[in-house]
């Protein structure tokens, strides 16, 4: 969500780095504390990545993936 809110600002890379660092540190801490197995954490990271890519596709699909000028015009008006 933070990355989507910062998508048109110069803070986009910072938002990406903070999000990735948070996800990685949370996963490693779960394994370190013995609360989860490494495969649980890996499955969570995989699930989160695939979900984020799917949401990104549906939110930004007209903006970057379409060659049709009508679709590009509609998405740029929003």
N, C-alpha and C positions, 0 to 999 in steps of 0.2 A: 504494500500500500504506500509506504514511504517513497519508494522508487517511482511509482506512478504519479504521486503528487509532485515530485521533483523532476519529472521527465523533461520539462521545458526550461529548466533553470541551470545555472552553472554548477549547482550542487549535486548534479546527477551522479557523478563518479563517487563523490563522498557518500551518498546514500547507498550506492552499490557496495562500497567497501564496508560500510557499517553493517549492512544487512548480512553480507557474507561472513564477516568476522563474528557477528552475533550467533549465526547458525553453527559455524564451526566450533566456536568456544563452548556453546551449549552442548553440542554433541560430544565433544571430548570430555567435558566435565561429567556428563552422565556415565560414560564408561569409566572414568577415573574414580568416581565415587562408588562404582559397583552397582548402580541402580539399573543399568541396561547392559545387554550384551552388545558387542560391536556390530553384529548383524542387525539389531534393532535400530541402532543409530543410522547405519547405512541405508536401511529401508526407509527411514524417516526422511533422510536427505534426498533420496531418490524420489519419494512421493512428493516432497515439497518442490523439488526442481521441476518435475513433470507437471504438477499443478500450476506452478508459476508460468511455465511456458505456454500451457493451454490458456490461461487467463490472459497472458500477454498477446497471444494470437487473436483472441476474440475482441480484446479491447482496441488493439492497434492494427487489425487486419486491413482495413481500408486505407490506412495512412501509408503503409509501406509495401504491401503485397499486391496491390491491384494496379493493372495497367489501364483499366477503364477510366477515362477522365470523369465520367459521371460519378463513379464511386469515390474517386479522389476528391472531387468537388464537394460531395456530401460530407465526407469525413473532415475536410478542412473547414467547413462552416461551423462545425460543432465546437 
